[in-house]
Amino acid sequence: MTDGKPIPVEAAAEIGRTYGKNAVVIVAYEPSTGLTHCATWGDGPETRVVAARAGDECVRLMTGAGREETPGTQWYEDFRQGWDSRHQKAFDDAVNAEVERRAQEASA
């Protein structure tokens, strides 16, 4: 296939709703164009974070690069559009702080 159509977030949402999943990640690669497509969806704030982080890792594994280093990747999410590295760092810091808080709460 070489039409290069992006995978919309709604496709991921439909999969989630149809199959009763809370977070969905779709990653596709087009050798003819060299493009990687990543669409993520979550049914709430926490699952959006889970899907977004999983999408980052999937693309990293497929391309060997991080989000900022994958110019051939088209990102389609239900949030984070237009973020730069400053926004990404703030997001990661907040997620990591929440993970740490929950770990401390669970061990108390």
VOGU-3710 file (C-alpha; in Angstrom, 3 decimals, decimal comma):
1> mtdgkpipve> 0,000/0,000/0,000  1,344/3,404/-0,874  -1,517/5,858/-0,369  -0,014/7,114/2,911  -3,337/7,852/4,581  -2,906/8,542/8,289  -4,638/6,349/10,837  -7,089/8,595/12,695  -7,537/8,561/16,468  -11,163/7,599/15,861
11> aaaeigrtyg> -9,997/4,236/14,460  -8,219/3,515/17,747  -11,257/4,719/19,705  -13,537/2,444/17,702  -11,312/-0,553/18,453  -11,345/0,331/22,145  -15,103/0,712/22,305  -15,832/-2,349/20,159  -13,556/-4,688/22,090  -13,936/-3,168/25,556
21> knavvivaye> -10,381/-1,857/25,890  -9,379/1,203/27,881  -6,251/2,120/25,909  -5,351/1,439/22,278  -2,141/1,993/20,323  -1,921/1,509/16,565  1,518/1,668/14,971  1,962/1,125/11,245  4,952/1,400/8,946  5,014/2,119/5,198
31> pstglthcat> 8,260/0,956/3,600  7,400/2,678/0,322  7,316/6,101/1,987  9,451/5,421/5,059  6,666/6,776/7,268  5,652/5,383/10,620  2,099/6,166/11,741  1,119/6,121/15,407  -2,446/6,616/16,637  -3,263/6,413/20,343
41> wgdgpetrvv> -6,488/6,598/22,310  -7,493/6,283/25,948  -10,937/6,437/27,501  -9,826/8,789/30,279  -6,907/10,930/31,440  -4,881/8,068/32,929  -5,388/5,702/30,006  -4,507/8,469/27,536  -1,159/8,712/29,294  -0,732/4,926/29,158
51> aaragdecvr> -1,527/4,849/25,428  0,701/7,820/24,630  3,689/6,359/26,477  3,126/2,957/24,877  2,964/4,617/21,457  6,248/6,395/22,126  7,902/3,121/23,070  6,471/1,204/20,098  7,763/3,802/17,652  11,112/3,926/19,440
61> lmtgagreet> 11,433/0,165/19,121  10,425/0,203/15,456  12,619/3,119/14,427  15,391/3,056/17,029  14,688/6,710/17,855  12,668/8,776/20,315  9,646/10,993/19,669  11,737/14,085/18,937  14,058/12,111/16,644  11,454/10,563/14,342
71> pgtqwyedfr> 10,611/13,201/11,706  9,108/10,494/9,451  6,514/9,617/12,093  3,012/11,002/11,910  1,435/11,193/15,360  -2,314/11,010/15,873  -3,492/11,144/19,460  -6,401/12,428/21,435  -4,016/14,843/23,163  -0,401/16,119/22,993
81> qgwdsrhqka> -0,744/17,572/19,489  1,770/20,335/18,901  3,902/19,603/21,957  7,566/20,469/21,909  10,321/18,936/24,071  9,488/21,324/26,955  5,880/20,099/27,052  7,024/16,482/26,742  9,426/16,880/29,679  6,705/18,418/31,854
91> fddavnaeve> 4,376/15,563/30,894  7,002/12,917/31,672  7,876/14,578/34,988  4,214/14,648/36,018  3,667/11,019/35,051  6,814/9,896/36,845  5,805/11,832/39,983  2,401/10,145/39,933  3,962/6,701/39,479  6,254/7,380/42,433
101> rraqeasa> 3,357/8,664/44,570  1,332/5,535/43,844  4,282/3,270/44,618  4,799/4,991/47,967  1,082/4,805/48,710  1,017/1,081/47,895  4,008/0,353/50,144  2,588/2,298/53,110
//
